[in-house]
């Protein structure tokens, strides 16, 4: 009853809870995963340090919250990525579109591996070709 009185006085109740979605963000080291998440969270681009291991950020949007688990992209960490896939509802794969042919091939192999993983193969994937502002950046068709 007190809640109904409050609601009648204010003409509206508390805002409805925003749904939350758990995503995993993967890509090679230096692809821009940390910068992307910092930008989405409106954090300063200063002092960005490459992720070793993993980090989790809550990215708020008007109608939802994305809980993004960013996994480090170094060679010695990538073999452990699959241990962090459980519970994911989507995947962000970030690649450096200005990277070397060798790194692009490595990224391609990691992407194909993720696409075939049983915990990820049915999930939505966002593939972000980052660093488009660099002179050596490849077009989407080239990537």
N, C-alpha and C positions, 0 to 999 in steps of 0.2 A: 504493500500500500504506500509506504513512503516513496518508493521509486516512482510510482505512478504520479504522485503529487509533484515530484521533482520534474518528471517528464512533461507534465502539463504546464508547469511554470516556464520551463525553458524551451518548450515546443520541439525538443529533440533529445534523444538519449545519447549515450556515448557512441563514438564512431564505431562502425562494425570492424571486427578484427580483420587485418589484411592477411590473405593466405601467404604462406611461406613455402618456398621451393628450394630444394637442395641441389646445387650444381657443382660439378667438378670442372676446374679450369686447368688445362694441360697444354704443353708446348715446350719446345726446346728452350734452353737457357738463353736469355737475351732477346726472346721474341716479343716481350712487352706485356707479359701477364700482370705483373705487379703494377706497372704504370697504368694499364687499363683499369684495374680495380680501384686504384687510387683516384683516378679521374672520375669513375662512376660514383665514388663515395665523396667527391668534392674535397679531397685531401690535397695538400700541397705536393707538387711534383718534386720538391727538394728532398734530398737525402733518401731517395729510393734505393734500396739495397736488394740485390738479387736474392730470391727466396731459396733457402736451403732447408729441405724438409718440406713443410707445408705451412700455410697460414689460412685462416678463415676470416672472411669479411661478410658482414651483413650489408647488402646493397639495397637501400630503401627506394621504392618507387611509389607512386601515388596509390596504386591498387594492389601491390604485392611487395613482398620482401624476398630477395634472392640471397640465400646463404651460400656463398661461393667458397669452396675449398680449393685453394690454389696450391698446386703441387710443383715443387721445384723441378727444373728441366735439365739439370746436369746429368751427364751420362751415368754416373754412379747412383743417381736417385731414381731415374726413369724405370729401372727394373722393379721398383717397389710401388709404382703407381697403382697397380691393380688392387693393392691392399686397401686403398682409400676409395674405391669405386662404390662400395656397398651403400645403398640408400640414396644414390644419386638419382635425380629426376631429369637431368639434362647435362650436356657437355658443351663447354666452350673450348675449342682448340685454337690456339693463337700461333700463327707462324710469322716469321720475319720475311716479308716479301722481297727484301733486298739482300737476303743471305746468299752465301755461296751455293753452287750447284750441289756440293757434298752435303751441306747442312739442309738444303731443301729436300734432298733424297732421304736423309735421316728423318726429317719431319714427316715426309710422305709415308715412310715405313711405320713410324709411331702412330700416325693417324689411322692407317689401315689396321694396325694391331688393335687400336682402341675401338674401331668400328666393328671388329669381329669379336670383341670380348663379350662373353655371355651377359655380364651385368650392364653393358652399355649399348649393345647392338640394337636394342629396340627403343632407345632414348632419342629425343631430339638433339641434333648436333648443330652448333653454330661454329663455322670455320671463319676465323677473322684473319684476313691478310693484312697484317700490321706493317707499319713503317712505309706507308704509301707516299710519304712526303720526301723520301730519300731518292736521289737521282737514279740509283741502281734498282729501284723497286720494279717488280714485275707486275704486269696487269693481271686481273683475275683470270683471264683466259690462259695466260702463261703459267700461272700457279696451278 
